[in-house]
Amino acid sequence: MHLWFLLLSLLLPRTAIVLGWFWGFHYPFPHPWDLLSWVFVPRLTVLIMVYHWRGYGFWFWLHLFAAMMAYGAGGRTIRDRRRERALRG
């Protein structure tokens, strides 16, 4: 796995997966699932790819932390929006 993929996938996982596909990376998924996983859970897809190629190393834990922060921040944003709507009306 290339360093550019590891770094880019921390910030832009879908873009990194598409560029990796053009670069010729082989994904550890059967064919119909690679597109679905890329669309619906890109951070989990990257996490599985990092584990598949690098194991439980530094990059795996860094990507796991980034995924937890991204999904945690998304949940907080939705909760705050709901709270604002409830207060407004």
N, C-alpha and C positions, 0 to 999 in steps of 0.2 A: 504494500500500500504506500502510496506516495505522500510526502509531507504536505504538498499543496492540498491534497484531498482532506487530510486530517485537519488542517487549519481552516480551510474553507467550509468544511462541514460543521464546524463549531458555530458559525454565524449564518450560513446559508445552506442548510442541508439538502434541499431539493435541487438547487443549482449544482452542488457538488456531486450529487447522484447522477444528474443528467450528463455533466461533463465526464464523470467516471465511466458512464455507459459509452459515450463517444470515444473515450480513451481506450476502451476495451476491457474494463474490469468485469470479472465474472462474479455474479451475485450468488449467495448461498441459498437462493429460493427457487422453487419451480417457476416456470415461465409465467403463468397467469398471475402469480402472487407478487412478482417483483414490481409490476406497475401499480397494483392496488396498494401495496405497502408504501411505495414512493408517494402516492397521492394522499393517503390518509394518515400515515404515521411516519413521516420522514425521519424524525429523530430516533425512533425505535429501529428503523431500517439501518441507519448509520451505526447505531450501537451494535446491532447484530453483525454488521459488516466488520466493524473494528474488532469485535470479539473473534470472529471467524478468522481474520488475518493476523491479529496481534495477540490474542488471548487477554487475560486479565492483567494488563500492564497499565502504565501511566496514562496512555491515550484512552483506554477503556473507561477508567475512572473519571478522567476529565470530560469525556463525552456524556457519561452518566450524570455528572454534576450539571452540565449544561442542559441536558434534557429535563432534569428535575427543576431547574430554575425556569426554563421556558414554559413548561406545563404548569408549574406553580404560579408563575406570574399571570398566565392566561386565566386561571381560576380566580385569582384575586381581582383581575379586571372585570370579569363577569359579575362577581359578587358586588363590587363597587357600583357597577351600572345598575344592578337590581336595587341596591339600596338607594341610589339617587332617584330612580323612578318611583319607588315607594314613598319617598319624602316629598316628591313633587306632586303626586296626585293620585 
